[in-house]
Each structure stands twice: as C-alpha cells, then as structure tokens.
C-alpha cells in the first residue's frame, strides 16, 4: 500500500520549508509567473512546488495542502488555510473578500468559491462597472465540497458537512449535514 499524503509531507517538510524561505525573497509577480508555468502539471514534484508557492503567498497556511492542476486563485493575501486540504483541478477561488478553510477539507474539481458580488445600484453604469461588494466565506473543518459546486460570498459551511455535486451555496450551511441543489437545500443529517 502506498504512503498517504500526510506521510509524504512529513518526510519532506524540512525541505519544503527551506524552499519556501528561499523563494520568499523573490517578487510576487515572479512567483505568480512560476505558479502559472507549473499550473497544468500533475506530477508530485509540481504539486509540492505549488504548495511551496502557496506558503509564500498565503499569510496563514497549514500543512499537507494539495492544489491540483489549473487552479486559479485571486486574493492570495486574504486566505487562511488549515491543514490536510485538497483543492482539485480546475477550481476558481476569488478570496478578495476573505476566505478561511479549516482542516480536513476537500474541494472537488471544477468548483468555485467566490467572496465578491457585483452591485447594480448605479443605473448610469453597466452592472459590470458597478462597485463590488466583499463578503468572507468560511469553510469549517471536515467538509467535502462535491464537483462543480459554487460557494457564494458571505456563506459559512459548518463542520462535518457535504455539499453535493453541482450545488450552489448561497446561504450558511448547518454542520453534520448534506446539502444539494440550486440553491443548496438540506437533504439529511449525517
């Protein structure tokens, strides 16, 4: 049986921290360039390098975080990450309004987490040019977000919850529950 991500991370943690300290001296634009260069590579060294870059950008970043291929992140400096997190391929994360993800969270492929909304109150401007509103998203410990989900600004997902594939979360979610649908509704307790 192969080693778990936690075991592999533990084995190489010192090397990862040395690499992080070394890369922090480079300007942010260069590190983002590196992120984009390795974004579509799935091999383990590239996964490790994405983690090193993540540690350079994110003010609070736990251990053993796997970021898949083609993940786009906006608002790096407004993110807080726990440990043992996986963000799978093709996810879009706009953390401009603040994003906190707890421990043991999995975000399946093709999901989006949004912390901003367009306003529409100034009718002299097209909606796309109206001011943005910012609202933090909090995803607590032990949450599984299924593939193709949309987590919208201002929501809180309580611990030990499952968001079914394709759901749109536009309000806070109770813990120990499964939610699904558009908009996401309570399905059952777990």
Secondary structure, DSSP 8 states (H G I E B T S, - for coil): ----HHHHHHHHHHHHHHHHHHHTTS-HHHHHHHHHHHTT--SHHHHHHHHHHHHHH-SEE-SSEEE-TT-EEE-GGGEEE-SSEEE-TT-EEE-TT-EEE-SS-EE-TT-EEE-EEE----TTS-GGGS-EEE--EEE-SSEEE-TT-EE-TT-EE-SSEEE-TT-EE-S-B-SSEEEETBTTEEEEE-
